[in-house]
Amino acid sequence: GDLIPRYERRTLADPVHGVSVVGPDDVGYVLGVLGDEPVRVGKELSSEGPAWSRIAEALPQPRTIDSGASVSLETSLAPREERVVRYVLAWYSPEWQGEPDIRYTNMYAARYRDAIEVAGRIAQDHDSLLARVLAWQQAIYAETSLPGWLRDSLINNLCLITEASYWAAPRLPLPDVFHPTGLFAMNESPRGCPQIECIPCSWYGN
């Protein structure tokens, strides 16, 4: 059989201007720019010096075995002029491998069908989502009775929820006890020590 993975690409003009890349098992992502201006798309630039040197004119073109992507937007600024360009990176992986014969379904797969739908949610609700995030962060940063290092930690430590957590949908192989909320757990380290937690961590850390 063919052991080399293949990737399907679609150039997008809606909900963002960019590209969708989907590989085996429906794992994919969208890379693009919010707004109506056209962009150029290509494969990843990686460490290719010539590719980086030509980004003002063209991006390297992908093959079906290339999983990476790049997006560029042309713009010009007058002296002292400012402009905000918002890039979107949305990804989608409906399942993950547990034990060799067990696969779990990510909870977000019950809400979104692919990375294009995720990018569409960002494109539609970006302003309100950003305002809500900044509002709760400001409530903590404005609490001057707390030292600055603690305020900063209370906000930035929350990145661990997205980096090191799993939320499995209430589907088999999960037993009935996990219906309807599924199973949520935080991994001790997604790279160095891949276990959910151990007794010493619970006893001394929590």
Secondary structure, 3 states (H helix, E strand, C coil): CCCCCCCEEEEECCCCEEEEEECHHHCEEEEEECCCCCCEEECCCCCCHHHHHCCCCCCCCCCCCCCCCEEECCCCCCCCCCCCCCEEEEEECCEEECCCCCEEEEHHHHCCCCHHHHHHHHHHHHHHHHHHHHHHHHHHHCCCCCCHHHHHHHHHCCHHHHHCEEEECCCCCCCHHHCCCCEEEECCCCCCCCCCCCHHHHHHHC
